[in-house]
Amino acid sequence: MSAPERLTVSVVGTGYLGTAHAAGMAQLGHDVVAMDVDAEKIALLSACELPFFEPGLGALLRKGVESGRLRFTTSYDDLAGAGAHFVCVGTPQAPGSCAADLRWVEAAFGELAARLTGPALIVGKSTVPAGTARRMAETVRRITGGDRVEVAWNPEFLREGHAVEDTLRPDRLVFGVETPRAEKVLREVYRPVIEEGCPVVVADYATAELVKVSANAFLAMKISFINAIAQVCEATGAAVLPLAEALGYDDRIGPRFLGPGLGFGGGCLPKDIRALYSCAGDLGLDEVAAFLRQVDVINLGRRDRVLALGRDLLGGSYAGARVCALGAAFKPNTDDVRDSPALAVASAAQAEGARVVVHDPVAVDGARRLRPDLVYADSILTAARGADLVLLLTDWTEFENLDPAVLSPVVRRRNMVDGRNLLIPARWRAAGWAYRA
């Protein structure tokens, strides 16, 4: 693998995506300056400390900083000398709407364009609705007064918990470009991973923008599909896990994202499918919007179903019950609690009168900031002490390895709702637990 031409690259935004991208670019041999308006976050990153949990990223961050190829700043002025600028800011769901909030994207492109005096490429990596790149290109041309600064869109496919792997060994690269020069710059930036065989799809702006939301909508649809089938299984007495296993052997379907349970959450799938059905509605594609909206409806309904299973085990009411909630993150191997099904269920149980104690291996701090009204415990046994009901809500490995013989003496009543189909039902029932999943 040949080394790429050593470029100076900037990264705007240092969340999960931006930090992983900045550290990854340094690992590929480029000089990288990463910028964020959050001074506290920049201070932590400069000291080689991650402000969030992501396996393997801390070591990559430290390697980049100590090599001198990676540094951090709070000023856009420090980015002016770079030739390629990657915009990695968030596009959360807009308040009071299903559409994406593009304020930070628009601000980043405007601030960069105002400072760039020579030829440069601004590359959007944020997930945005189709038409955004075209609008940003027009904004850049207006501010710079010409075409010396070009715009490209290079969507990210990063999975939290696998950020290092997805940054350094992506399964595909998508370049939304208008000129051969923009494509050439991106190919040089990513030359090491391209030479290792990573496929490259070169497309127009709108196609590149739609790839990410389409991928997330498909994954969300697959999760909601198996959860819809799970409801059919409940009604007919069928077993959804062997059914899902059988489906997964069909190579047209595959086994991934066919895990029935509490459903999806996090900072990507929920907002992206909502943004896509909002976009479809704006385009007058009402049937498409209704189809995508139903995926979201089915997913949110799984939270109510888990609550109902727990309510049944408690005799019809959460009032006065002590509930142990195992999990706060939206999935394992991350501390991200954005749109977390686990935290939503725990909060809903408390709203119905339960005293809820939450344990998560890494996400307690973030959960406490979001839901300070819940009680948090630093161990499974502490959270379960005196519980009338245990809700397993995030599929961490340490929860999968739970021993009912260890948990039984701690709880008051042996009631388990396995919201992730993680446990072996026969084992828990043999230990005297009422087990629902």
C-alpha positions, -999 to 999 in steps of 0.1 A, spaced: 0 0 0 16 33 -11 14 63 11 -9 91 -1 4 125 -10 6 142 24 -23 167 25 -35 192 50 -70 183 59 -95 200 82 -124 185 100 -153 207 113 -172 190 142 -158 166 167 -186 143 177 -184 106 170 -181 111 133 -157 141 133 -133 127 159 -131 93 142 -126 109 108 -99 133 121 -80 105 138 -85 83 108 -71 109 84 -41 113 106 -36 75 106 -37 76 67 -7 100 68 -23 134 64 -18 166 86 -52 172 103 -66 201 122 -100 195 138 -123 223 149 -153 226 172 -170 255 189 -171 235 222 -139 246 240 -143 220 267 -145 192 241 -115 206 223 -95 207 255 -102 170 262 -93 159 227 -61 179 228 -52 160 260 -60 127 241 -92 122 261 -124 112 245 -156 130 256 -176 99 248 -171 61 247 -159 45 215 -138 13 215 -103 17 200 -107 54 192 -88 66 222 -56 48 211 -60 61 175 -65 97 188 -34 95 210 -13 81 181 -24 110 159 -17 137 185 16 123 196 28 120 160 21 157 154 -3 150 126 -34 158 145 -43 189 164 -74 206 176 -87 242 176 -118 263 184 -111 288 155 -122 286 119 -92 308 111 -68 279 118 -84 259 90 -77 283 61 -45 265 50 -61 231 44 -68 219 9 -97 196 19 -123 204 45 -146 178 59 -179 191 75 -189 165 101 -214 185 122 -247 171 135 -280 172 117 -305 164 145 -342 162 140 -355 198 140 -376 209 170 -413 204 162 -406 187 129 -395 154 114 -371 173 90 -333 176 96 -320 207 113 -293 221 90 -282 251 110 -248 238 118 -241 225 83 -251 259 68 -229 277 94 -199 255 87 -200 260 50 -204 297 53 -176 301 79 -152 281 58 -160 299 25 -154 332 41 -119 322 50 -106 303 20 -86 324 -4 -71 297 -26 -83 265 -43 -99 242 -19 -126 215 -16 -153 215 11 -166 180 16 -199 174 34 -201 142 54 -232 151 75 -264 133 67 -286 158 49 -317 159 26 -312 158 -11 -307 193 -25 -285 205 4 -252 200 -14 -264 220 -44 -275 248 -21 -242 248 -2 -223 249 -35 -243 280 -45 -236 295 -11 -199 289 -14 -198 304 -49 -216 335 -37 -193 340 -8 -160 333 -26 -171 351 -58 -160 322 -81 -153 285 -85 -119 282 -68 -136 265 -38 -156 234 -48 -181 213 -29 -184 176 -27 -205 152 -7 -190 121 9 -216 105 32 -205 86 63 -215 50 71 -200 50 106 -215 26 132 -211 36 168 -191 9 185 -172 2 153 -160 37 144 -123 29 139 -130 0 117 -155 19 96 -132 48 92 -100 30 82 -117 0 64 -150 12 50 -171 -11 30 -177 15 3 -169 52 -5 -194 74 -22 -182 106 -38 -209 132 -49 -189 155 -71 -194 179 -100 -159 181 -114 -129 157 -121 -108 178 -98 -131 172 -68 -130 135 -75 -92 135 -78 -88 152 -44 -111 127 -27 -93 98 -43 -60 111 -31 -73 116 5 -86 80 5 -59 64 -16 -47 39 10 -82 25 16 -90 25 -21 -58 6 -29 -69 -20 -3 -99 -27 -25 -126 -4 -11 -152 1 -38 -158 37 -49 -191 50 -62 -189 83 -80 -223 101 -83 -240 134 -85 -248 154 -53 -284 142 -48 -275 105 -52 -247 108 -27 -270 126 -2 -297 99 -6 -274 69 -1 -270 73 37 -306 80 45 -317 52 22 -293 27 38 -305 37 73 -342 35 62 -336 0 48 -320 -12 80 -348 4 101 -373 -13 78 -356 -47 83 -357 -42 121 -394 -32 121 -402 -60 97 -390 -87 121 -407 -70 150 -440 -70 130 -435 -107 124 -428 -111 161 -463 -98 168 -477 -123 144 -457 -150 162 -471 -139 195 -506 -141 181 -502 -176 166 -479 -192 191 -449 -194 167 -413 -188 178 -398 -157 162 -361 -166 169 -359 -198 149 -381 -180 123 -356 -152 120 -327 -177 119 -344 -195 90 -349 -162 71 -313 -152 76 -300 -182 57 -315 -168 26 -286 -149 11 -311 -124 -4 -321 -114 31 -292 -122 54 -292 -125 92 -281 -90 102 -307 -67 116 -332 -95 120 -331 -95 158 -366 -91 172 -370 -70 204 -371 -35 216 -362 -19 183 -338 7 171 -328 41 185 -297 63 186 -287 95 167 -291 81 131 -318 56 122 -347 74 139 -339 109 127 -329 97 92 -361 77 85 -381 107 98 -362 130 76 -367 107 46 -405 104 51 -406 142 57 -388 147 24 -410 123 6 -441 142 19 -426 175 7 -421 160 -28 -458 149 -29 -449 112 -26 -476 104 0 -475 66 -4 -438 65 1 -440 88 31 -468 66 46 -447 34 41 -416 49 58 -437 64 86 -451 30 94 -415 17 99 -412 43 127 -446 36 141 -439 -2 144 -405 6 160 -420 29 187 -447 4 194 -421 -21 206 -414 1 236 -451 0 245 -450 -38 241 -421 -42 265 -439 -20 290 -470 -41 286 -451 -74 293 -437 -59 325 -471 -46 335 -486 -81 331 -459 -97 353 -466 -71 380 -503 -79 380 -515 -50 359 -497 -20 373 -463 -4 378 -476 16 407 -454 11 438 -432 -15 421 -394 -15 422 -380 -20 387 -344 -28 377 -336 -15 342 -306 -31 326 -293 -7 299 -295 29 291 -275 32 258 -294 26 226 -272 -3 218 -241 -20 233 -205 -7 229 -215 29 231 -225 55 257 -250 72 233 -284 76 249 -300 97 221 -335 83 213 -326 53 234 -354 27 236 -339 15 269 -341 49 285 -376 55 271 -389 24 286 -373 31 320 -387 66 320 -422 53 310 -422 27 338 -413 54 363 -441 77 349 -465 48 356 -455 48 393 -425 25 395 -393 33 413 -368 26 386 -331 19 391 -309 19 360 -276 2 353 -255 5 322 -218 -4 318 -208 29 302 -238 51 296 -249 61 331 -234 96 330 -251 105 297 -284 90 309 -282 109 342 -278 142 323 -308 134 301 -330 118 328 -318 130 362 -351 119 377 -342 82 375 -320 64 400 -287 49 388 -266 21 401 -229 12 395 -236 -26 393 -262 -51 382 -267 -64 417 -271 -30 432 -297 -21 406 -316 -54 411 -317 -53 449 -353 -56 461 -366 -55 425 -401 -67 416 -392 -67 379 -360 -68 358 -362 -52 324 -333 -62 301 -332 -32 276 -297 -31 260 -280 -61 247 -246 -58 265 -226 -90 267 -224 -88 305 -262 -89 306 -262 -119 283 -239 -137 307 -261 -131 337 -266 -161 360 -301 -164 374 -287 -182 404 -267 -150 413 -296 -126 406 -323 -146 424 -313 -140 460 -310 -102 453 -345 -95 438 -378 -95 457 -397 -111 429 -383 -132 400 -398 -114 370 -378 -109 339 -387 -91 306 -360 -97 281 -365 -68 257 -336 -80 235 -342 -118 233 -307 -121 248 -312 -148 275 -319 -185 273 -355 -187 285 -354 -223 297 -324 -215 320 -343 -187 337 -376 -205 340 -357 -235 355 -344 -211 381 -379 -201 391 -382 -169 371 -413 -157 352 -397 -149 319 -412 -129 290 -396 -117 258 
